[in-house]
Amino acid sequence: MNNGIVTEIRYTPIGVIHSPFAEPAGVPIQGAVENKVDAVAEVFSEFAEGLTDLDGFSHAILIYHFHKSKKYKLKVVPYLDKVKRGVFATRAPSRPNSIGLTVVQILKIEKNKIYFRNADMIEGTPLLDIKPYIPDVDIQQVRRIGWLEGKVYRMETTQDDSRFQAKENDGMMEE
């Protein structure tokens, strides 16, 4: 802590996501938009008890680490656009804290594995947390969507083109 401000945070993965996508290229850019890709979240045994009662929910929010993202920049050209935007006005995976979240449909839970639909993460993605999706709390009335106005319809067909993927042997994870 620095003057009472937390300056470093460490997380330990609670599991790993098994996905049909080996690399970011070709992954849907938003899992919940017309995505029928199934995957499995394997929760490590020491956290498996925490899955109790999750089977009562049809959807969950998976929070994970973008482990293949390159070093972030504060301005990026996001998917669906050709103009540089502030990273916090985008859902680009390369960010100061490479944390992703996806609302998934729970298909079934067996022991320590959650079988789900709407995968937009790659094989081996570290799972940080799971929260139940609660429509009455999680759905908000949105009045504006910024630069995405008139572009969101393209999410259904847009896939990752590797623009944010770290390259092997680049040490610093830069472009």
Order of alpha helices (4+ residues) and beta strands (2+ residues): beta-beta-beta-beta-beta-beta-beta-beta-alpha
